[in-house]
Amino acid sequence: MKKNPSISIFFPFLNDWGTVGSLIGLAVATVEKLTDDWEVLIINDRSNPQDREALEMIIKTSLKGRIRIIDHAKNRGYGGALRTGFSEATKDLIFYTDCDAQYDPRELTKLYEAMKDGTGMVNGYKIKRSDPWFRIVAGNIYHHFVKFAFQLPLMDTDCDFRLIRKSVFDRVILFENTGSICVELVKKIDYLGYNIAEIPVHHYFRTSGKSQFFNFKRLFYTGLNLFKLWWKLMVKKEYEK
């Protein structure tokens, strides 16, 4: 009988105390149906002390014993949190999504079923984006821009609902610390020849917390980083440094 692959689940956490508890509960209930060998990691990117304390209380109430918090001594940005999650994960497959509850961890099952031999990553794409109109417009512009500029083979470049083989990171080395890490991740996985599958997932309105991406200062620096990344990957073809 073939053994089911083990699964690491991680959430980048920045003051998302209002939603993280329910996400952990749903993730654990889901992954227990898929494999006996799993872990959940919370990457705390220097949250406020009170939010860190709330997170600790949530973890203490769990009897599973396989949920751990990884703390950053200083804020490393979204990309830094993802890089920590990928490096600290120990299982065969790595699933991550954001802590804002705009995706349902139970749909991990869809990604898992689509993870076939030879597939390096299963990427979700939003059936319908549930955001204010200006974020939908900005998101569409961003998607079409990076898809064209980086020649990405995805229907939805900013859907942070992904299942990736741990072995992919034997070759895919990430360096970005901003939200542009998602472009870096997808481009490198595709460039190095791994197959990417896409599965439709639901997207929900944010119920707690505040977006860490959609402000003009962050958008400016993300745009600057995207240009640097484009130059590095598309012009200089530097995929390992």
C-alpha positions in Angstrom: 0.0 0.0 0.0 1.4 3.4 -1.0 2.0 5.7 1.9 0.5 9.2 1.6 3.1 12.0 1.5 3.6 14.0 4.6 2.5 17.6 4.7 3.8 20.8 6.2 1.3 23.7 6.6 2.5 27.2 7.4 0.9 30.6 7.8 2.8 33.9 7.7 1.5 35.7 10.7 1.5 39.5 11.3 -1.0 40.6 13.9 -3.7 38.3 12.5 -4.9 37.1 15.9 -8.6 37.4 14.9 -8.4 34.8 12.2 -5.5 32.5 12.9 -7.2 30.3 15.4 -10.0 29.2 13.1 -7.5 28.8 10.2 -5.4 26.4 12.3 -8.4 24.4 13.3 -9.7 24.0 9.8 -6.2 23.2 8.5 -5.6 20.5 11.1 -9.1 19.0 10.6 -8.3 18.8 6.8 -4.8 17.5 6.9 -5.7 14.7 9.3 -7.9 13.3 6.6 -5.0 13.3 4.1 -2.0 12.0 6.1 -0.9 10.9 9.5 2.4 12.8 9.2 1.9 16.5 9.3 2.9 19.7 11.0 1.7 23.3 11.2 4.1 26.3 11.4 3.2 29.8 12.3 5.8 32.3 11.0 5.5 35.3 13.3 7.0 38.2 11.5 7.5 40.4 14.6 3.9 41.0 15.4 2.7 43.3 18.2 3.5 41.7 21.7 -0.2 41.4 22.5 -0.9 39.6 19.2 2.0 37.2 19.8 0.6 36.5 23.3 -2.8 35.8 21.8 -1.2 33.4 19.3 0.6 31.6 22.1 -2.7 31.1 23.9 -4.2 29.6 20.8 -1.3 27.2 20.4 -1.5 26.2 24.1 -5.1 25.2 23.7 -4.2 22.7 21.0 -3.6 19.1 22.1 -2.1 18.1 18.8 1.5 18.8 19.8 2.6 19.4 16.1 1.9 23.1 15.9 4.9 25.4 16.5 5.6 29.1 16.3 8.7 30.4 14.6 9.5 34.0 15.6 11.5 36.6 13.6 13.5 38.9 15.9 12.8 41.7 13.4 10.2 42.1 10.6 11.5 40.5 7.4 8.6 41.3 5.2 6.1 38.9 3.5 8.8 37.4 1.3 11.0 36.8 4.4 8.2 35.1 6.2 7.6 32.8 3.2 11.3 32.0 2.9 11.4 31.0 6.6 8.3 28.8 6.1 9.8 27.0 3.1 13.1 26.4 4.9 11.6 25.3 8.2 9.1 22.9 6.7 10.2 19.3 7.0 7.6 17.2 5.2 7.2 16.0 1.6 4.6 18.6 0.6 4.4 22.3 1.7 1.1 24.1 1.8 0.8 27.7 2.7 -1.8 30.5 2.6 -2.2 33.8 4.3 -3.7 34.4 7.8 -6.4 36.8 6.7 -8.9 34.1 6.1 -9.6 35.0 2.5 -9.0 31.4 1.5 -10.5 28.3 3.1 -7.8 25.8 4.3 -10.3 22.9 3.7 -9.7 23.4 -0.1 -6.2 22.1 0.5 -7.9 18.8 -0.4 -8.4 20.0 -3.9 -4.7 20.8 -4.3 -3.7 17.5 -2.7 -5.8 15.5 -5.2 -4.2 17.5 -8.1 -0.6 16.8 -6.9 0.3 14.0 -9.4 3.7 12.5 -10.1 5.8 15.0 -12.0 4.0 18.0 -10.6 6.1 20.5 -8.7 3.4 22.9 -7.6 -0.4 23.1 -7.5 -1.5 26.7 -7.5 -5.0 27.9 -6.7 -6.8 30.5 -8.8 -9.7 32.6 -7.5 -13.1 31.6 -8.8 -14.3 35.2 -8.0 -12.2 37.8 -6.2 -14.0 39.1 -3.1 -12.4 42.5 -2.5 -13.3 46.2 -2.9 -13.5 47.3 -6.5 -10.3 49.3 -6.4 -8.4 46.2 -5.2 -9.9 44.1 -7.9 -8.9 46.7 -10.6 -5.4 46.9 -9.1 -5.1 43.2 -8.9 -6.1 42.7 -12.5 -3.6 45.3 -13.7 -0.9 43.6 -11.5 -1.7 40.1 -12.8 -1.6 41.0 -16.5 1.5 43.1 -16.1 3.6 40.4 -14.3 2.2 37.6 -16.4 3.4 39.4 -19.6 6.7 40.8 -18.2 7.8 37.5 -16.6 6.0 35.2 -19.1 4.3 33.3 -16.2 2.1 30.3 -17.1 -0.6 31.0 -14.5 -4.3 32.2 -14.6 -3.8 33.9 -11.2 -0.4 35.1 -10.2 -1.3 36.5 -6.8 -3.3 33.6 -5.4 -1.4 32.7 -2.2 -2.9 29.3 -1.9 -0.3 26.8 -3.0 0.9 23.2 -2.4 4.6 22.6 -3.4 6.9 19.7 -3.2 9.6 20.2 -0.7 12.1 18.7 -3.1 11.5 21.7 -5.4 13.5 23.8 -3.0 16.6 21.7 -3.6 16.9 23.8 -6.8 14.6 26.8 -6.3 16.5 29.3 -4.2 14.5 32.4 -3.2 15.9 35.8 -2.2 13.0 38.3 -2.3 11.7 39.8 0.9 8.6 41.6 -0.5 5.4 40.4 -2.1 7.4 40.0 -5.3 8.6 36.7 -3.9 5.4 35.1 -5.4 6.6 36.1 -8.9 10.1 34.9 -8.1 8.7 31.5 -6.9 6.5 30.8 -9.8 9.0 32.0 -12.4 11.8 29.9 -11.0 9.6 26.8 -10.6 8.5 27.1 -14.3 12.0 28.0 -15.6 13.5 25.0 -14.0 11.1 22.7 -15.7 8.6 21.7 -12.9 5.0 21.1 -14.0 2.5 23.5 -12.5 -1.2 22.5 -12.0 -4.0 25.0 -11.3 -7.2 24.5 -9.3 -10.1 26.9 -8.8 -10.6 28.0 -5.2 -13.0 30.3 -3.4 -12.0 33.8 -2.2 -13.7 35.6 0.6 -13.9 39.1 2.0 -11.4 40.0 4.7 -13.0 39.7 8.1 -10.1 40.8 10.3 -6.8 42.7 10.1 -5.5 45.0 7.4 -3.8 44.3 4.1 0.0 44.5 4.4 0.3 45.0 0.7 -2.1 47.7 -0.6 -0.6 51.0 0.4 1.3 53.4 -1.8 4.6 53.2 -0.1 4.6 49.4 -0.2 3.4 49.4 -3.8 6.2 51.7 -4.8 8.9 49.5 -3.3 7.2 46.4 -4.7 7.3 48.0 -8.2 10.9 48.8 -7.8 11.7 45.3 -6.6 9.7 43.8 -9.5 11.8 45.8 -11.9 15.0 44.6 -10.3 13.7 41.0 -10.3 12.7 41.3 -14.0 16.2 42.5 -14.9 17.8 39.7 -12.9 15.6 36.8 -14.2 14.5 37.9 -17.7 17.5 39.9 -18.8 20.5 38.4 -16.9 19.0 35.0 -16.5 20.3 34.7 -13.0 18.2 31.9 -11.4 20.5 30.7 -8.7 21.7 34.0 -7.0 
